[in-house]
Amino acid sequence: MKKIWMIMLLALPLFAGSSIDEDQTKQAIVKIYAVAKIPNYLEPWASSVRRSSGSGAIISGNRILTNAHVVANQTFLEVQRYGERRRYIAKVLSVSHQADMALLEVEDKSFFVGAKALELGDLPKIEQKVVVYGFPMGGNTLSATTGVVSRIEHHRYAHSGESFLAVQVDAAVNPGNSGGPALSDGKIVGVVMQSLNKSQNIGYLVPVNMVKHFLTDIKDGKYDGFADLGMVTQRMENPSIKRFYHIDENSTGNLVDTVVYNASLKGLIKVDDIVTAIDGHTIEDDGTVAFRKHEYTSFNYYVDQHQMSEKVTFDIVRERKKMKVEVPLRHIADDLLLVKTTRYDKMPRYLIYGGYIFSPLSRNLLNSVGRNRLKLRYFASQWPTEEKKEVVVLLKVLASDLSRGNYGLTLWPIEKLNGETFDTFDTFYQRVENFKGDFLVLEDKDGVKVVIDRKKAMAKQQEILDKYNIEYGKSIDLRDHNRTLP
């Protein structure tokens, strides 16, 4: 449960003078036991099993609210209420890996007998007291600890790598509290999410407005997600850039640097436009907006207030002319990135061809190899184009007489296949499968080539798989027994 940030929970003691029935509140707190299958992105046919625990809270509709990272990749879930010893089987009802939230359900309704669902409150204010409940390390019984809200602003969510509004609290953080509710005046104001590694008393909550967005989203039975604009903007704090674009020094805004080729605002907002307001809220030169008096965060805050398919309105300046533009929200970040966000609940995609192992580049793979692969990490900062929507890498080469001289290659980005570029891993796979020539030629951006003898690769395929104890030569999504490769 870590990734750049330690994904842990905050636990905060109950403060005196609470007007709510404390015992009733405690009966709505749930301990979650999870068994998960953890994929190995360096050996994508393999996985391991991990057991962990987290916390949650009963909310309306006999549902349990928790973190997505508590139940990610799960194969078996059990839940246990405060003060009870019996565990009940649970399953995931809906999940937002983007915003690190999940809802669980329990088929045996006797689990909920005597429990009163916790209500959702409002976004807390700075210095507002909160109580966080959960089951952190150090014991088996319920923990309740107090703290105050110290900061509210956009922050990187460790589980997905995306940036959303987060509530920072000053509380000791321990593993096991993840998914536990943070209450103020007896209502949920956030869900414990993560802590800042190597710090003291800096923990983060998923704020209640994100929770409400998630619950509204899934009312129709499916999760659409939090929209992404597919636009990169530049701050305009330097006076010279304002003079260059003929912007009054007292006006504020951000300069549009990039618009992704398939973004829904393509053609509506252009490079070199200056966005000055969103939904009527002024965009400051540093890219922030006021969401409350004297409180600022990323202007994407107002994007996150909308559901998918709704529209957001921008005030822009284009070639010295002011105008308003309505932008439909149709895409999440994964629709607009060259290297997708961290994936869960799926096994990695791969193809083995004569011992040469190919896979799309993913954040999971980057997280698996550490920080020393600068060439690969460069791709994670790039945007896709119509010609290149996904990066394919030669993941590794299984040593055999077929691969002599090449089996030291690892994580090698492929630019061309038989002299032609390709846009996605699917296209790459289809071309490999349909190739009938003598030699398959792989090439990187520098022109370095790897040549595979097709007939020998086909003849050696099963022998190599057997030697390395690999059952299938391709991931389950590619598997088709009518295909040539096993």
C-alpha positions as CSV (number, residue, x, y, z in Angstrom):
1,M,0.0,0.0,0.0
2,K,2.6,2.5,-1.0
3,K,3.6,4.2,-4.2
4,I,5.7,7.3,-4.1
5,W,3.4,8.3,-1.2
6,M,2.7,5.8,1.5
7,I,-0.9,5.0,1.2
8,M,-1.9,4.9,4.9
9,L,-4.6,6.3,7.0
10,L,-5.1,8.7,9.6
11,A,-6.5,8.0,12.9
12,L,-7.7,10.8,15.1
13,P,-9.2,10.6,18.8
14,L,-12.7,11.5,19.6
15,F,-13.0,15.1,20.9
16,A,-15.1,15.9,23.9
17,G,-18.5,17.5,23.8
18,S,-19.6,15.6,20.7
19,S,-23.4,16.0,20.2
20,I,-23.8,12.6,18.4
21,D,-24.4,9.2,19.9
22,E,-20.8,7.9,19.9
23,D,-21.8,4.3,20.2
24,Q,-24.2,4.6,17.3
25,T,-21.4,6.1,15.2
26,K,-19.0,3.4,16.1
27,Q,-21.5,0.7,15.0
28,A,-21.3,2.1,11.5
29,I,-17.6,1.6,11.3
30,V,-16.3,-1.5,9.4
31,K,-13.1,-3.4,9.2
32,I,-12.3,-4.7,5.8
33,Y,-10.2,-7.9,5.2
34,A,-9.0,-8.2,1.6
35,V,-7.1,-10.9,-0.4
36,A,-5.7,-9.5,-3.6
37,K,-3.9,-10.9,-6.7
38,I,-0.9,-8.6,-7.3
39,P,0.2,-8.6,-11.0
40,N,3.9,-8.8,-11.8
41,Y,4.4,-6.3,-14.7
42,L,8.0,-7.5,-15.3
43,E,6.7,-11.0,-15.7
44,P,3.2,-10.3,-16.9
45,W,2.0,-13.9,-16.8
46,A,2.7,-14.1,-13.1
47,S,1.1,-12.8,-9.9
48,S,1.3,-13.1,-6.2
49,V,-1.3,-13.1,-3.4
50,R,-1.4,-10.4,-0.7
51,R,-3.6,-10.1,2.4
52,S,-4.4,-6.7,3.9
53,S,-7.0,-4.8,5.9
54,G,-8.6,-1.4,5.8
55,S,-11.5,0.5,7.2
56,G,-14.9,1.7,5.9
57,A,-18.2,3.2,6.9
58,I,-21.8,2.2,6.4
59,I,-23.7,4.9,4.4
60,S,-27.2,5.0,2.9
61,G,-28.5,2.1,0.9
62,N,-26.7,-0.5,2.9
63,R,-23.5,0.4,1.3
64,I,-19.9,0.5,2.7
65,L,-17.8,3.5,1.7
66,T,-14.0,2.9,1.6
67,N,-10.8,3.5,-0.5
68,A,-10.3,1.9,-3.9
69,H,-6.8,1.0,-2.8
70,V,-8.2,-1.1,0.1
71,V,-10.0,-3.4,-2.4
72,A,-7.8,-3.0,-5.6
73,N,-7.1,-6.3,-7.4
74,Q,-9.2,-8.1,-4.8
75,T,-10.1,-11.8,-5.1
76,F,-11.9,-12.1,-1.8
77,L,-13.4,-9.6,0.7
78,E,-14.8,-9.9,4.2
79,V,-16.2,-7.2,6.4
80,Q,-16.6,-7.0,10.2
81,R,-18.6,-4.3,12.1
82,Y,-17.3,-2.6,15.3
83,G,-18.1,-4.7,18.3
84,E,-18.9,-7.9,16.3
85,R,-16.7,-10.9,15.8
86,R,-18.4,-12.4,12.8
87,R,-17.1,-11.6,9.4
88,Y,-19.4,-11.3,6.4
89,I,-18.5,-11.9,2.7
90,A,-18.6,-8.6,0.7
91,K,-18.1,-7.6,-2.9
92,V,-17.3,-4.4,-4.7
93,L,-20.4,-2.6,-5.9
94,S,-18.6,0.3,-7.7
95,V,-15.1,1.7,-7.7
96,S,-13.3,4.9,-8.7
97,H,-9.6,4.3,-9.0
98,Q,-9.2,7.9,-10.1
99,A,-10.4,9.3,-6.8
100,D,-9.5,6.3,-4.6
101,M,-13.1,5.5,-3.6
102,A,-15.1,2.3,-3.6
103,L,-18.5,1.1,-2.5
104,L,-19.0,-2.4,-1.1
105,E,-22.2,-4.4,-0.6
106,V,-23.0,-7.4,1.6
107,E,-25.7,-9.9,0.5
108,D,-26.5,-11.0,4.0
109,K,-28.6,-8.1,5.2
110,S,-28.3,-9.2,8.8
111,F,-24.9,-7.5,8.7
112,F,-26.6,-4.1,8.8
113,V,-29.1,-4.8,11.6
114,G,-28.7,-2.2,14.4
115,A,-26.4,0.1,12.3
116,K,-27.5,3.6,11.4
117,A,-25.9,4.8,8.2
118,L,-23.6,7.8,8.5
119,E,-24.6,11.0,6.7
120,L,-22.5,13.1,4.3
121,G,-21.6,16.6,5.5
122,D,-20.0,19.5,3.7
123,L,-16.5,20.4,2.8
124,P,-14.8,21.4,6.1
125,K,-13.1,24.7,6.8
126,I,-9.5,25.4,7.8
127,E,-9.0,24.6,11.6
128,Q,-12.2,22.7,11.8
129,K,-12.0,19.7,14.1
130,V,-12.5,16.2,12.7
131,V,-12.6,12.8,14.2
132,V,-11.2,9.8,12.2
133,Y,-12.4,6.3,12.9
134,G,-10.7,3.1,11.7
135,F,-8.7,0.0,12.5
136,P,-5.0,1.0,12.2
137,M,-2.0,-1.1,13.0
138,G,-1.1,-1.5,16.7
139,G,-4.2,-3.3,17.8
140,N,-7.4,-5.0,16.7
141,T,-10.1,-2.8,18.2
142,L,-11.5,0.5,16.8
143,S,-9.3,3.6,17.0
144,A,-10.7,7.1,17.1
145,T,-8.4,10.1,17.1
146,T,-8.9,13.9,16.6
147,G,-7.2,16.5,14.5
148,V,-7.9,19.7,12.6
149,V,-8.0,20.6,9.0
150,S,-4.8,22.4,8.1
151,R,-5.0,22.8,4.4
152,I,-7.4,22.2,1.4
153,E,-6.0,22.3,-2.1
154,H,-5.3,20.0,-5.1
155,H,-3.0,17.2,-4.4
156,R,-1.6,14.1,-6.2
157,Y,-3.6,11.0,-5.2
158,A,-1.1,8.3,-4.8
159,H,-3.4,5.5,-5.9
160,S,-4.1,6.9,-9.4
161,G,-1.4,9.5,-9.8
162,E,-4.1,12.1,-10.8
163,S,-4.5,15.4,-9.0
164,F,-7.8,16.3,-7.2
165,L,-8.9,18.4,-4.3
166,A,-7.6,16.9,-1.0
167,V,-8.0,17.8,2.7
168,Q,-4.9,17.9,4.8
169,V,-5.1,17.1,8.5
170,D,-2.6,17.1,11.3
171,A,-2.9,13.6,12.6
172,A,-0.7,10.6,13.2
173,V,-1.1,8.2,10.3
174,N,-1.0,4.4,10.4
175,P,-1.6,1.6,7.9
176,G,-5.0,0.0,8.2
177,N,-7.0,3.3,8.7
178,S,-7.3,3.6,4.9
179,G,-11.0,4.1,3.9
180,G,-12.1,5.2,7.4
181,P,-14.4,8.1,7.7
182,A,-13.4,11.6,9.0
183,L,-16.4,13.1,10.8
184,S,-17.3,16.6,11.9
185,D,-20.5,17.2,13.8
186,G,-21.3,13.5,13.3
187,K,-21.2,13.7,9.5
188,I,-18.7,12.4,7.0
189,V,-16.5,15.3,5.7
190,G,-13.8,13.0,4.1
191,V,-12.4,9.6,3.7
192,V,-8.8,8.8,4.9
193,M,-6.6,8.3,1.9
194,Q,-2.8,8.7,2.4
195,S,0.0,10.4,4.2
196,L,3.1,12.2,3.2
197,N,6.0,9.9,3.5
198,K,8.9,10.9,5.8
199,S,6.8,13.6,7.5
200,Q,5.1,14.1,10.8
201,N,1.3,14.4,11.1
202,I,0.5,15.2,7.5
203,G,-2.4,13.1,6.3
204,Y,-4.9,13.5,3.5
205,L,-8.6,12.9,3.1
206,V,-10.7,12.4,-0.1
207,P,-13.1,15.4,0.5
208,V,-16.8,14.8,0.8
209,N,-17.6,16.8,-2.4
210,M,-15.5,14.1,-4.3
211,V,-17.5,11.4,-2.5
212,K,-20.8,13.1,-3.5
213,H,-19.6,13.4,-7.1
214,F,-18.8,9.6,-7.2
215,L,-22.2,8.7,-5.6
216,T,-24.1,10.9,-8.1
217,D,-22.1,9.5,-11.0
218,I,-23.0,5.8,-10.3
219,K,-26.8,6.4,-9.8
220,D,-27.3,5.1,-13.4
221,G,-25.5,1.9,-12.6
222,K,-22.2,2.7,-14.3
223,Y,-19.1,4.8,-13.4
224,D,-18.2,7.5,-15.9
225,G,-15.4,9.1,-13.9
226,F,-13.9,12.6,-13.4
227,A,-13.4,14.5,-16.6
228,D,-10.1,15.7,-18.0
229,L,-9.8,18.6,-20.4
230,G,-6.8,17.4,-22.3
231,M,-5.3,20.9,-22.2
232,V,-2.0,22.1,-20.8
233,T,-1.7,25.8,-19.7
234,Q,1.2,28.0,-18.7
235,R,1.2,30.5,-15.9
236,M,1.3,34.2,-16.8
237,E,2.9,35.7,-13.8
238,N,5.7,37.3,-15.8
239,P,4.8,40.8,-17.0
240,S,6.7,40.3,-20.3
241,I,4.5,37.5,-21.5
242,K,1.4,39.6,-20.8
243,R,2.8,42.5,-22.8
244,F,3.7,40.1,-25.6
245,Y,0.1,38.9,-25.8
246,H,-1.3,42.4,-25.3
247,I,-2.9,41.5,-22.0
248,D,-3.6,44.3,-19.4
249,E,-1.3,43.8,-16.5
250,N,-4.3,43.9,-14.1
251,S,-6.0,41.0,-16.0
252,T,-5.2,37.4,-15.1
253,G,-5.3,34.1,-16.9
254,N,-3.3,31.2,-18.2
255,L,-1.9,30.6,-21.7
256,V,-2.9,27.5,-23.5
257,D,0.3,25.5,-24.5
258,T,-1.1,22.2,-25.6
259,V,-4.5,20.7,-26.7
260,V,-4.5,16.9,-27.1
261,Y,-5.5,15.8,-30.6
262,N,-8.7,13.9,-29.4
263,A,-9.7,16.3,-26.5
264,S,-13.4,17.4,-26.5
265,L,-12.2,21.1,-26.5
266,K,-10.3,20.5,-29.7
267,G,-11.4,23.3,-32.2
268,L,-13.1,25.2,-29.3
269,I,-9.9,26.3,-27.5
270,K,-6.7,26.7,-29.4
271,V,-3.0,27.0,-28.6
272,D,-2.1,30.6,-27.6
273,D,-5.6,31.3,-26.3
274,I,-5.7,32.8,-22.9
275,V,-8.2,31.3,-20.5
276,T,-9.3,34.0,-18.0
277,A,-12.3,32.4,-16.2
278,I,-14.0,29.1,-15.8
279,D,-17.8,29.0,-15.1
280,G,-17.5,32.6,-14.2
281,H,-14.7,32.2,-11.7
282,T,-11.5,34.2,-12.4
283,I,-8.4,32.2,-13.2
284,E,-5.4,33.7,-11.5
285,D,-2.0,34.0,-13.2
286,D,-0.8,31.0,-11.2
287,G,-3.6,28.8,-12.6
288,T,-5.6,28.8,-9.4
289,V,-9.2,29.9,-8.7
290,A,-11.0,30.9,-5.5
291,F,-13.3,28.1,-4.3
292,R,-14.0,30.0,-1.1
293,K,-13.1,33.4,0.2
294,H,-9.3,33.6,0.5
295,E,-8.9,29.9,-0.5
296,Y,-7.4,28.9,-3.8
297,T,-6.7,25.7,-5.7
298,S,-6.3,24.5,-9.3
299,F,-8.9,25.8,-11.7
300,N,-9.7,22.1,-12.5
301,Y,-11.7,22.3,-9.2
302,Y,-14.6,23.6,-11.3
303,V,-14.2,20.9,-13.9
304,D,-14.5,18.3,-11.1
305,Q,-17.8,19.8,-10.0
306,H,-19.4,18.6,-13.2
307,Q,-20.5,15.1,-14.2
308,M,-19.3,13.6,-17.5
309,S,-21.3,14.8,-20.5
310,E,-22.0,18.2,-18.9
311,K,-20.4,21.4,-20.1
312,V,-17.9,23.8,-18.6
313,T,-17.7,27.4,-19.7
314,F,-14.4,29.3,-20.3
315,D,-13.9,33.0,-20.8
316,I,-10.9,33.3,-23.2
317,V,-9.0,35.9,-25.1
318,R,-8.0,35.0,-28.6
319,E,-6.0,37.5,-30.7
320,R,-7.1,40.3,-28.4
321,K,-10.8,39.4,-28.7
322,K,-12.8,38.3,-25.7
323,M,-15.2,35.4,-26.1
324,K,-17.0,32.6,-24.2
325,V,-16.6,28.9,-25.1
326,E,-18.7,26.0,-23.8
327,V,-16.7,22.8,-23.6
328,P,-18.4,19.4,-23.3
329,L,-16.8,16.9,-20.9
330,R,-16.4,13.6,-22.6
331,H,-13.0,12.1,-21.6
332,I,-11.2,10.9,-18.5
333,A,-7.4,11.2,-18.2
334,D,-6.8,7.7,-19.6
335,D,-8.5,8.7,-22.9
336,L,-5.9,11.5,-23.3
337,L,-2.6,10.1,-22.1
338,L,0.2,8.4,-24.0
339,V,1.1,6.3,-20.9
340,K,-2.1,5.5,-19.0
341,T,-2.7,6.0,-15.3
342,T,-2.0,3.2,-12.9
343,R,-4.2,0.2,-13.6
344,Y,-6.0,-2.1,-11.2
345,D,-8.3,-5.1,-11.3
346,K,-6.7,-6.3,-14.6
347,M,-3.7,-8.4,-15.5
348,P,-1.0,-6.9,-17.7
349,R,-1.2,-7.2,-21.5
350,Y,1.6,-9.1,-23.2
351,L,2.7,-11.1,-26.2
352,I,5.5,-13.7,-26.3
353,Y,7.0,-14.4,-29.8
354,G,9.8,-16.9,-29.8
355,G,10.9,-15.8,-26.3
356,Y,10.7,-12.1,-27.1
357,I,8.2,-10.5,-24.7
358,F,6.2,-7.4,-25.8
359,S,4.0,-5.2,-23.6
360,P,2.4,-1.7,-23.7
361,L,4.2,0.8,-21.5
362,S,2.2,1.5,-18.4
363,R,2.6,3.4,-15.2
364,N,2.5,0.1,-13.4
365,L,5.5,-1.0,-15.4
366,L,7.3,2.3,-14.7
367,N,6.6,1.9,-10.9
368,S,8.0,-1.7,-11.1
369,V,11.4,-0.6,-12.6
370,G,12.2,2.3,-10.3
371,R,13.5,5.7,-11.3
372,N,16.5,4.9,-13.4
373,R,14.8,4.5,-16.8
374,L,14.9,8.0,-18.0
375,K,14.0,7.2,-21.6
376,L,10.9,5.4,-20.5
377,R,9.9,8.1,-18.0
378,Y,10.1,10.6,-20.7
379,F,7.2,9.0,-22.5
380,A,5.1,9.4,-19.4
381,S,5.3,13.1,-19.8
382,Q,4.3,13.1,-23.4
383,W,0.8,13.5,-25.0
384,P,-0.5,11.0,-27.6
385,T,-0.9,11.8,-31.3
386,E,-3.0,10.2,-34.0
387,E,0.1,8.4,-35.2
388,K,1.2,7.3,-31.7
389,K,-1.4,6.6,-29.1
390,E,0.6,4.0,-27.1
391,V,4.2,3.0,-26.5
392,V,5.2,-0.7,-27.0
393,V,8.3,-2.0,-25.4
394,L,10.3,-5.2,-25.7
395,L,9.9,-6.1,-22.1
396,K,12.6,-8.8,-21.9
397,V,14.0,-11.7,-23.9
398,L,14.0,-15.3,-22.7
399,A,17.4,-16.8,-23.4
400,S,17.6,-19.5,-26.0
401,D,19.6,-20.4,-29.1
402,L,17.1,-18.2,-31.0
403,S,17.8,-15.1,-29.0
404,R,21.6,-15.3,-28.6
405,G,23.0,-11.8,-28.4
406,N,19.6,-10.2,-27.7
407,Y,18.6,-11.7,-24.3
408,G,20.2,-8.7,-22.5
409,L,17.6,-6.4,-23.9
410,T,15.0,-5.1,-21.5
411,L,12.4,-2.4,-21.6
412,W,13.4,-1.4,-25.1
413,P,10.9,1.0,-26.8
414,I,9.9,0.0,-30.3
415,E,9.3,2.7,-32.9
416,K,8.8,0.6,-36.0
417,L,7.8,-2.9,-37.0
418,N,9.1,-4.0,-40.5
419,G,9.9,-0.4,-41.3
420,E,6.4,1.0,-40.4
421,T,5.2,2.9,-37.3
422,F,2.2,1.7,-35.4
423,D,-0.3,3.6,-33.2
424,T,-1.2,1.1,-30.4
425,F,-0.3,-2.3,-28.9
426,D,-3.3,-3.8,-30.6
427,T,-2.0,-2.7,-34.0
428,F,1.4,-4.0,-33.2
429,Y,-0.1,-7.4,-32.1
430,Q,-2.2,-7.7,-35.2
431,R,0.8,-7.0,-37.5
432,V,2.9,-9.6,-35.7
433,E,0.2,-12.2,-35.9
434,N,-0.5,-11.6,-39.6
435,F,3.1,-11.4,-40.6
436,K,4.1,-14.1,-43.1
437,G,7.6,-13.0,-44.2
438,D,10.9,-14.5,-43.2
439,F,12.2,-11.9,-40.7
440,L,10.4,-9.7,-38.2
441,V,12.4,-6.5,-37.9
442,L,12.0,-4.3,-34.8
443,E,13.5,-0.8,-34.7
444,D,13.9,2.0,-32.1
445,K,14.0,5.7,-32.6
446,D,17.7,5.7,-33.1
447,G,17.5,3.1,-35.9
448,V,18.9,0.2,-33.8
449,K,17.3,-3.1,-35.0
450,V,16.4,-6.5,-33.6
451,V,15.7,-9.2,-36.1
452,I,13.6,-12.3,-35.4
453,D,13.5,-15.3,-37.7
454,R,9.8,-15.9,-38.0
455,K,9.9,-19.7,-38.9
456,K,12.3,-20.4,-36.0
457,A,10.3,-18.4,-33.6
458,M,7.1,-20.3,-34.5
459,A,8.9,-23.6,-34.2
460,K,10.6,-22.8,-30.9
461,Q,7.6,-21.1,-29.2
462,Q,6.1,-23.9,-27.2
463,E,9.6,-25.3,-26.3
464,I,10.5,-21.9,-24.8
465,L,7.3,-21.5,-23.0
466,D,7.7,-24.9,-21.4
467,K,11.3,-24.3,-20.5
468,Y,10.3,-21.1,-18.6
469,N,7.1,-22.7,-17.1
470,I,4.8,-20.1,-18.9
471,E,1.4,-21.5,-19.6
472,Y,0.3,-18.9,-22.3
473,G,2.2,-16.9,-24.8
474,K,-0.2,-14.0,-24.7
475,S,-2.4,-12.3,-22.1
476,I,-6.0,-13.3,-21.7
477,D,-7.4,-10.5,-23.7
478,L,-5.4,-11.6,-26.7
479,R,-6.0,-15.3,-26.3
480,D,-7.7,-17.1,-29.1
481,H,-7.0,-20.8,-29.6
482,N,-7.5,-20.4,-33.3
483,R,-4.5,-18.1,-33.5
484,T,-1.1,-19.4,-34.5
485,L,0.9,-18.6,-31.3
486,P,0.0,-20.6,-28.2
